[in-house]
């Protein structure tokens, strides 16, 4: 699934919005695994550091939780 991003606005915020929309519409239901940093960077064509920023923001906002060795899941 490819998503076009507006390169005139912060890309990481746009990706956060896409992930939050997917959580809201049930694409990623509560308890389900969300894509890894590598998967996000590949899907959106961004650097891994940008994808890490997205995941850190989602975790800070309480949208996802990380389980060491298992992955990141919708909170």
NORDAMO-V825968 format. One record per residue. N is the residue number from 0. SS is DSSP state (@ for helix, = for strand, . for the rest). BURIAL is I if it has 16 or more other C-alpha atoms within 10 Angstrom, else O. D_CENTER is the distance of its C-alpha to the mean C-alpha in Angstrom with 1 decimal. Layout:
[[N,SS,BURIAL,D_CENTER] [N,SS,BURIAL,D_CENTER]]
//
This chain:
[[0,.,O,13.4] [1,.,O,13.5] [2,.,O,12.5] [3,.,O,14.9] [4,.,O,13.9] [5,.,O,16.6] [6,.,O,17.5] [7,.,O,19.6] [8,.,O,16.9] [9,.,O,14.3] [10,@,I,11.7] [11,@,I,9.0] [12,@,O,9.9] [13,@,I,9.9] [14,@,I,6.3] [15,@,I,5.7] [16,@,O,8.5] [17,@,O,7.5] [18,@,I,4.9] [19,@,I,7.8] [20,@,O,10.2] [21,@,O,9.3] [22,@,I,9.8] [23,@,O,12.9] [24,.,O,14.4] [25,.,O,14.2] [26,.,O,12.3] [27,.,I,10.4] [28,.,O,13.5] [29,.,O,14.1] [30,.,O,14.5] [31,.,I,12.7] [32,=,I,10.6] [33,.,I,7.0] [34,.,I,6.7] [35,.,I,7.9] [36,@,I,7.8] [37,@,O,10.6] [38,@,O,9.3] [39,@,I,6.5] [40,@,I,9.4] [41,@,O,11.8] [42,@,O,10.3] [43,@,I,10.0] [44,.,O,12.9] [45,.,O,11.9] [46,.,O,13.0] [47,@,I,11.6] [48,@,O,12.3] [49,@,I,10.1] [50,@,I,7.0] [51,@,I,8.6] [52,@,I,9.1] [53,@,I,5.6] [54,@,I,5.5] [55,@,O,9.1] [56,@,I,8.9] [57,@,I,7.1] [58,@,I,9.7] [59,@,O,12.4] [60,.,O,12.1] [61,.,O,12.6] [62,.,I,9.8] [63,=,I,9.0] [64,=,I,11.7] [65,=,O,12.3] [66,=,O,15.4] [67,.,O,17.0] [68,.,O,17.8] [69,.,O,16.0] [70,=,O,12.2] [71,=,I,9.5] [72,=,I,10.3] [73,=,I,10.1] [74,.,I,12.7]]
//
